[in-house]
Structure formats: C-alpha cells, structure tokens
C-alpha cells in the first residue's frame, strides 16, 4: 500500500519561493506505471492540479502556473518536490501530493498525502 | 481549459435516500471522468473512474454514469458516513480540472 507524506514550511512570505517535498513509501518513483503529482486546495475552494512528474523526469504543468512552477524528483530518496516562485496570498492553500494512475487512457489520482497547509503572509 | 460544472452545490438528504449529483463538461470528454469523495480535513478518495467503474473497496451503493459532456454520481441507500463533499475531475485534456464540489449533508 503506497503512502505519501508532504513536508515543508507552513508559512511563506510574499514574493518568496514555496518549497515542498513528498516522501513516497510502499512504492517507487521509478515505477513506470505511475506519475507523481501536486494538487492544491485554497481555503473553502475546490481542487487545482499543479503538475506531474514521470519517472523519466518529464514534467507536465498547469499553464496557469507554469511560469512559476518546478516539479522534480529524486529516485535515490524516493522523494519528489514542488517549487512555486513569487508567491502571493492567492497561493495560500492545502497542498497535496498524489499518485496519478493512467489506466486504459483514464488518468486519476489514486493515492494522496494527508495534505499540508501553506499560508503566504508577511 | 475544460470547465467542469457540478450541481447542486449543496444537497441535504436522509439516511436511506437516493441522491444524484451531476457534472457537466464544457466539451466532450468521452468517459474520462473520475469522482472523488472528500471528508473534512482529509484527502480526497477515489470512488469512480472511467465514468462508471467502481474503485476497489468502494461500496456498491455508489454508481457513476454518463459520457460525452454529462455525468452523474448516484448514491443509493444513503449512510451517515456518506456525509462529504464530492468532486468530479476530467482527464481528457490537460490541465486536469475539477468541479467545484457538491456538499452532501445527511439529516
């Protein structure tokens, strides 16, 4: 049973870079059957897909965030990371890491971390 | 981006009732539709993928249907533990997008 756990600072100052990590246990980032994703949920709002990384290192980003986002992975530690630059209060959200499962052409997030609240404030 | 519109945004029903939540895509997404359940303070959980395929471990009272632009999630024989917010998500085209959610209250 794969488990994902987010880690990182809960408070980030405006204009700085948000950096989060996701540690995967019970599964491997090198598994070609999955992608690894970040999703966020602003307070009281719905879910927003940020982007994915594949075991090859290929990345896929939401165009609305693409200019500010970097997702990377470290297979030696089985962790993948999110960097979001030039943050504002609008980036305040619960950030989830998740596993994206492509099956028969359907892509869905089949395992999630518990979520990490990140607040952007001075 | 493909817009996903859910209705209603809030639903109140009693134990044992049957309820239906709808999700409409702004363009055809074939059957690339997933339903999630999210309880307060928890991560979303997959209920249905491929519009109508039940995820392992999910009770059979959850049923998904539809194709193209119009989809439904039906919950039969409501249980108290079904109180949650339900989201649809399309995976036809990136960026993957979610509906704004339907909050289900059990009276």
HADDOCK unambig.tbl for C-alpha pairs under 7 A between the chains (distance, minus, plus):
assign (segid A and resid 46 and name CA) (segid B and resid 100 and name CA) 4.95 0.50 0.50
assign (segid A and resid 46 and name CA) (segid B and resid 101 and name CA) 6.52 0.50 0.50
assign (segid A and resid 47 and name CA) (segid B and resid 98 and name CA) 6.12 0.50 0.50
assign (segid A and resid 48 and name CA) (segid B and resid 97 and name CA) 6.71 0.50 0.50
assign (segid A and resid 48 and name CA) (segid B and resid 98 and name CA) 6.93 0.50 0.50
assign (segid A and resid 49 and name CA) (segid B and resid 96 and name CA) 6.17 0.50 0.50
assign (segid A and resid 49 and name CA) (segid B and resid 97 and name CA) 6.75 0.50 0.50
assign (segid A and resid 62 and name CA) (segid B and resid 95 and name CA) 5.27 0.50 0.50
assign (segid A and resid 106 and name CA) (segid B and resid 32 and name CA) 5.55 0.50 0.50
assign (segid A and resid 106 and name CA) (segid B and resid 50 and name CA) 6.10 0.50 0.50
assign (segid A and resid 106 and name CA) (segid B and resid 91 and name CA) 6.42 0.50 0.50
assign (segid A and resid 107 and name CA) (segid B and resid 91 and name CA) 5.59 0.50 0.50
assign (segid A and resid 108 and name CA) (segid B and resid 34 and name CA) 6.61 0.50 0.50
assign (segid A and resid 110 and name CA) (segid B and resid 46 and name CA) 6.14 0.50 0.50
assign (segid A and resid 112 and name CA) (segid B and resid 43 and name CA) 6.29 0.50 0.50
assign (segid A and resid 113 and name CA) (segid B and resid 43 and name CA) 6.84 0.50 0.50
assign (segid A and resid 114 and name CA) (segid B and resid 42 and name CA) 6.34 0.50 0.50
assign (segid A and resid 114 and name CA) (segid B and resid 43 and name CA) 5.57 0.50 0.50
assign (segid A and resid 115 and name CA) (segid B and resid 43 and name CA) 6.64 0.50 0.50
